[in-house]
Amino acid sequence: MNSSGSGHTFSEIYLHLNWHCLKDRPLITESVEPALHGFIEEYCAKIKGIHFKGLDGTETHVHLVFQIEPSAGLSEFIGQVKGASSHEMNKQFGAGTIAWQRGYGVVSFSKKHLDGVLLYVAHQKEHHARGTTNGTLEESGGDSEC
């Protein structure tokens, strides 16, 4: 809104985030995946300025779609969600269950593309099985432990 000096802030910042398991190992098993995804969604709901939109992935990585307010710290949030999720999964399922690579990929997109990005994320396993992945949305960095 930020018009006429009203002091209100309007933003439509949508982000697609992905990160991988350490060394791309298939750590997100069928037994771990529901707990991991549920934890990440609940965690997002607790962070001021983060609005969860969607989540999925494969056994080697996670895709998260969210809206972020300008006041939220992006890199801080990413570090927190990765750290908290691995900590919680290792607590629930045993040490070494989840370890993340240091890097990540984050891409912004407009609201008009939200449905398409959510559809892409929701069909991760099929895209990887068929070789129909989107290179931009699959890009992440680093292979060291985080």
N, C-alpha and C positions, 0 to 999 in steps of 0.2 A: 504494500500500500504506500508507503513512504512518499506520498504526494502531498503537496501543499504544506509541508513542514509538520505533518501530523504526529511525527515521532514513531509511528508504527513501521515495522519492517515486513515486507513481503518478499518471500523467496520461494523458488521452485528449483531446488537443487536435488537432483536424483543421481544416485551413484550405484554402480555395479562393482562389487568387490569380489575378488577370488584369491584364495590362498591354498597352498598345497601341503600335504603331509611331508615330513622330512624324507628327502631323497625319493619323493614320489612313491613311497611304499603304500600298499593298499591297506591302510590302517582303519578306514571307516567301514567296518564290517556291517552286515545286516543287523547284528545285535546292538552295535554301538550307534548306528546312524539315527534312529528315532530319538534317542536320548541326547545326542549331540545337537541335532537340529532343534529339538524342543528347548534345550538350554540356550542356544544362540538366540532364538526368537524371544524367549523370556528375558534374556540379558538385555537385548535391544530395548525392550519396553521399559527397563529401569534407567536407561541413560537419557538424561535431558538433552533434547535437541535431535534425537535419533528416532526415526519413524520407520519401523519394519514394514517391508512390502512383500518380500518373498525370499525363499531359500531352497536350495537343493545342491546336488553335486554328484560325485562318484565316490568310489572307494579311495581315491587318491587326493581329492580336493573338494573345496566348498565354494559355492557361489552365493552371495548375499546381495539382495537388492534393498535399498533403503533411501529414504529422504533425509536430508540433514539440514539443520538450521545453521545459518552463518555463525552463530555463537558457539557451536559445538566444535571441538578440536578433532579433526579427522585422524591424524596419525596417532593421537592419544587413544581415540576410540578403537582403532584397528589393533593397536598393541593390547589394549584391555580385553577385547572380545577374543582375540587369539589366546592370550594368556589364561583368561578365566575359563574358556572352553576346554583347553587341554588340561588344566588343573582339575576341573570338575570331572572330566571323563577318566582321568587317571585315578581320581579318588573313588569313583563309582566302579570302575572295571579293573583297576589294578595298574600299578606303575608301568609306564611304557606303552600304555594303550594308544595314546595320541601324542605325537610330537609334530610341531609345525616347522616348515621352512621359514627362514627369516623374512623373505620377500613377500610381496603381494602385488596384485594388479588392481587398479581402480580406474574406472572410466565413468565420466559423467554423460548424461543423456537428458533429453527434454521429456517433459511429461507426456507428450504425444507418443513417445516410444515406450512408455512404461509397460503397456500390455504385451508388446512384442518381446521386450527384455524378460518379463516374467514368464512368458511362454517358453522362451529359449531356456531359461534357468530350470523350469519345471520338467524339461525333457532332456536333462543332461545325459543320463545314461544312454538314451536312444541316439543322441547326437554323437557321442563318443563311439558307440557300437557301429554306427553307419558312416562315420567319418565326415559328418556334416557340421563340425564345430565352427564357431566364429572366432577367428584368430585374435581379434581385438579383445573379445570378452574372455578369452582363455589365457591371455598373457599374464604371467606373474613373474616375480623376480626371485633370485637367490636360491641357494640349496643348502644353506647352513642352518643349524638348529636355532629355534626361537622358543 
